[in-house]
Amino acid sequence: MASIISSLKRSFSKLLILLAVIVGLTVSPFAADALYPSDPSSVDGLDTSLHGQNLQNTEYVKYDLSGRDLGDADLSGSYFSVSNLQKANLSGANMQNVIAYATRFDNADLSNANFTGADLLKSYFNGAVIDGTNFTDAVLDLPQLKSLCERATGQTAESLKCSELNQSYVPASKERNAFNPNMG
């Protein structure tokens, strides 16, 4: 009897999951301001130069903005997911409180941009120009933070708290390791 009840519970759980997936597939995307590369109207309607425009709270999902001029644009509160901003001009852009998950900023001009409070996890900044960029309270992966600190100076280094980066490092003890007694 217990095995029948257990089997029914598993079947019911699978049914609920399947139902949720079916409902999720039938409901269209909810965000009206989202830009998806598969939506031709969003691609056609996006000007190559977005310099100085108000683009607050917009979404860029799997979007290619490489080489675009977004200098001095207000992108505060926007959401980037798996987007490409390589070689883009974001000089002086307001990127305050953006979420840029798995976004490429490689070789982009981020000089004097404001990334205060930004969530930049899994994003890359290889070769990006960061002179005067403000990263105060931004969340970055440790490898990217270290990479940025290697070339950051002045205000940018202060906003990244580069001086505290090495102070928080605790080297492994040469004595007996309490967590793994077989090591050390």
N, C-alpha and C positions, 0 to 999 in steps of 0.2 A: 504494500500500500504506500509506504514511504517513497519507494522508487517511482511510482506512478505520479505522485504529487510533485516530486522533484522534476520529473520529465515534463509535466504540465507547466511548471514554473519556467523552465528553460524555453519551452515552446512559446509561452506567452511573452517572455522577454524578447525573443527573436521577432515575434510579430509586432511588438511595440516599436522596436528599432526599425523594422521594415516600413512600418506605417509612417514613422517620422521621416525617413528617407524619401518616400513617395511624396509626402506633403511638401518637403523641402524642394524637390525637383519640379513640382508643379507651380510653386509660388515664384513669381518673377522677382528680380532684384528690387530692393526697397529704396536704396539711396538714389535720389533724383539727380544729385550733382556729380555722381561718379562718372569717370571717364574710363571706358574699357576699350582696348584695342579692337575688339570684335564689333564694336558699335560704330558703323561708318559715319554717322552724324557727329559723333564726338571727335573723330579724326579730322573730318572736313571742316568742322567749326573751330578748330584750334589754330590760331594764327601762329606763324613761325616765330614772331617776335612778341613775347608777352612782357616786355620790359615795362616796369612800373605799374602793371595792372593789379587790381584788387582780386585776388584769387583765394580769399579766406575760405576755410572749411570745405575745400573741394577734395575729391578723392581721385587718386591716380593708381589704378590697379593694373599691374603688368603693363605699364605705359612707358613708351619710349620718348623721353624728352631730351635725348642726347643732342648736344650742340645747340640747344634752344637758348634764346636770350631771355632769362628770367630776372635780369638785374633790376634791383630796386622794387621787385614785385612783393606784394603782401600775401604770403602763403601761410600765415599763422593759422594754426588749428587744422591744417590740411593733413591728409592721410596718403602716404605712398606705400605701396606694397609690391615688392618684386618689380620695382620700376628702374628705369635706366636714365640717369642724369649725368652720364659721362660726358666730359667736355662741355657741359652746360655753363652758361654765365649766370651765377647766382650772386654776383657781387652786390653787396648792400641789401640783399633780399631779407625780408622779415620771415624767418622760419620758426618763430617762437611757438612752442608747444606742438610742433608737428610730430606725427608718428611716421617714421620712415623705416619700415621693416624690410630687411633684405634688399636695400636700394643701393645702387652703384653711383657714387659721387666721384669716381676715378677721373683725375685730370680736370676736374671742374674748378671754376674760379669761385671760391667761397669767401673771397676777401671782404671784410667788413660785414659779413652776413651775421644775423642774429639767430642762433640755435638755442636760445635760453629755454630750458625745460623740455627740450626735444627728446623723444624716445628714438634712438638710432641703432637699435639692436640688429645685429647681422648685416649692417650696412658697411660699405667699404669706401675709403677715402684715399686710395693709392694715388700719389702724385697731385692731389688737390692743393690749390693755393689757399692757405688759411691765414694769411696776414690780417690781423685785426678782427678775426672771427670770434664771436662770443659763444662759448659752449657752457655757460653757467648752468648748473643743475641738469645738464644733458646726460642721458643714460647711453653709454657706449659699451661694447664688448671690450674686455681687457686688452686683447691683442691690438685692436684698432686704437684704443686710448694710448697705448705705449707707442704705436707708430706715429700718431699725431703729436705726442709729446716730444718725440725725437726731433721734430722740425719746428715745433711751436716756439714762439718768442713773445715777450711782452705780455700784453693783455690776453692774448690767446692762450699762452701757457698758464697764466693765472686762472683763467676761467676753466681750464681743464684740470686745474690743481695738480700740475705735473710735479711740483716740488714735493707733494705729499705721496706721490705714487711709489717712490722708492722707500719712504719711511714706513709704509704699511706692509712692506714685504718682510716676512718672517722666515729666515732660512731654516732648513731642516736640521734637527739636532743630530749631532754625531753620537750622542748617547743612545740608550735603549729607547726604541720607539714604543710609546704606550699604546698606540692604536694597532700596531702590527709588531708584536714582540719578536717575530722571526727576522725582522729587518733591523739593521744598525747594530 
